[in-house]
Amino acid sequence: MEGEINNLIMVWALVYVSVCYCYGVARIIPKGRTRLITFLPVVSLFLFLPLNYLHSIHLGGGTCVFISWLGNFKLLMFAFDVGPLADQSLPLPHFVALACLPIKYQKNPPPQPPSNLKVGPNKDIPYPEISRSGIDSPLVYAFKGLALALWVRGYDYSNYLYPKVVRFQIIIHLCGTVEFLFAIFATLAQVLLRTKVEPQFNDPHLSTSLHNFWGSRWNLMVSDTLRSSIYRPIRNHFRPILGHEWSLFLALMGSFLVSGLMHDLVLYQTGRMRPKWRCTLFFVIHGLCLIVEIVTKNKLSGKFRLPSVISGLVTLAFVAVTFSRLILTELLQIRVVQRLFEEYAAVGTFMREIIH
């Protein structure tokens, strides 16, 4: 554990220096290809740093998501003065935090998105709906942490449970871990920088459709990054060629495809196992189903609508089943649950050594 901590410190020190370099370069070189070329060494470094030096699920996987994926996408957008880093008034600490962490500063007041799914000539996919003011309070996360700990204790009885129930138990465990990991860094950023950040999750269990789940509920920081870096460029480029509707579908599929590829990268980082592209398949399937959902809702035009409770249960069941069949299968092959418990134990031992 001590070696992993030392590597983590080294990796994040290099990340800090690299982001400061990009901050300084942007003050000298105007947006465009020249700035992009100066950023490419940093992008390459961010891609390989976690893969070469970090091996744990929490530290390695988290750093891969924050740096190799989100951080790189933000820097590539920043090369053309697009995205959250393009604000010239950002001081260096805020710039570093936005570049390295899965956060987005909350606008005051938050934007109010449209609530329909129409894709007519003047309509578009709505932005994520932000229903809360900033992230949850520490008390809420303390309660969620306690609930997650109690849920994890349920593994003591896994030998007495039906295998599919155990798989559902693992899915909740993994989802809770992801939310908790993101919340830790968002809370630190909010406290240290003294500014509100937008919520990263918006009660995914209350989703009423695939669009609602992926666009407005689950991992909003990743959705926002994909929207700015993949969805909008594809949409704007192909709209004059393919028209409004087909450019929308192409942009959606491009976003889901890239998300799947990046999830496969994170899976490779955590398991060092040759990719089988099941993560990519999972997101391609969901992208296609989302398009079918949009077309169906627009064809019906409000004539028929399932009750929210039923549509919500169907949505969550579909997400859980496809996740279990595709992504969870690979996670179990790399012993994800056992390794998580090993890391919990290693952290406990490390903390006891520090205290004593």
Steps between C-alpha positions, in 0.01 A plus 500: 500500500784738585651455153164575337465817711849616398418438135172688542684803640750491212226464239292789633810720540571447130135568421513829694815615321355400162173688557694810611698473176176495297370797698813700418515394135141611443599852611761514224373291209158575350238231459530262210732234362820651641363494853373148441849385397648646819237311703556161333799400720285561809210304351735208430644521852152499654408196295790285615575622855227299678567194284871495585503588870164425666340158537225527763133537411433809710821693431588368155147479363402837646810672364439344158146642491602843629817546295520261205136557410341818635821698542620423148163583346492834684853588383419409140197728512704771670743494207216658299365713790200275556376338819528584870869599481442769237402764758792745488416635846573168674781526756759222493361297797152495346642412159694206646196375691276516194759327283579217744177432685149391389342830599327794338443833671135577550359797318275734692220442428527155341369480142145375453497238224205413278299200611399339169660253263383654174756495222328733258684771305554722805524239772792319652583251770451682831783568735527316833251629751665627817242468774715573802712793612854361491606158621341328797600600852768301689223362723322353197820339377571369849161331492568364150839373615342322794235347275771385258699344785193312621429387144856370468457299820230313312777307324526297821175333395574466128539122530135480597372721218397423145791582261301766314424673830872505576568659160242769579673550835833553322345750256366716785838474676689617191257782421516623860880487495517708180263763640687511831840535331378789284335666801823497705685708241204729436468572872874571533486736202195678636657547844852596388397727212198643682269472203196285429529215253218335312369163620670206331207262543132579517324202661548248215250264667225751414565479125190469282666431163838431343528865399419606853755252642796584275430868443364620833574249773814287468852649517416848378864610478581228248181578306588869489854429378377265227237751396758777454780293348316243285127568463504867403793486253345202318158664504623834369717343229245257358180702538541680164577165334257256664233733634378553854371156590775279355778725632338467842506120479860497373610732782329282760661182366839669484468607864400154618773334290772723646361444851520125446858517373608710798331258740696219336816704560412535870421128517839421348662734754339322793534144373795500256295256294474512124179688411206296377311821413196408709491851648492643150223257403302598811506869409432439130190300596384778731563762233287307250225447758504869588448589134208254481357658816524851352342399170220308674414788733494747215281274287252455784503877572363453851210277392624213714725524802588239760467597865831627638523213748474237226731679253749553781505134599537394136788744450690391812442133422634546147809684627563239771453198272719632218766611749494159668524307173778711346706717735457312827610178333838656425525662843452163666778356286746751648375419853365850554316425827790313658743773399274771642497323835877454484538873443264579789714281725824655370370852569400397853845354565670807352298737720572296814872513425485877463307545826731275699 
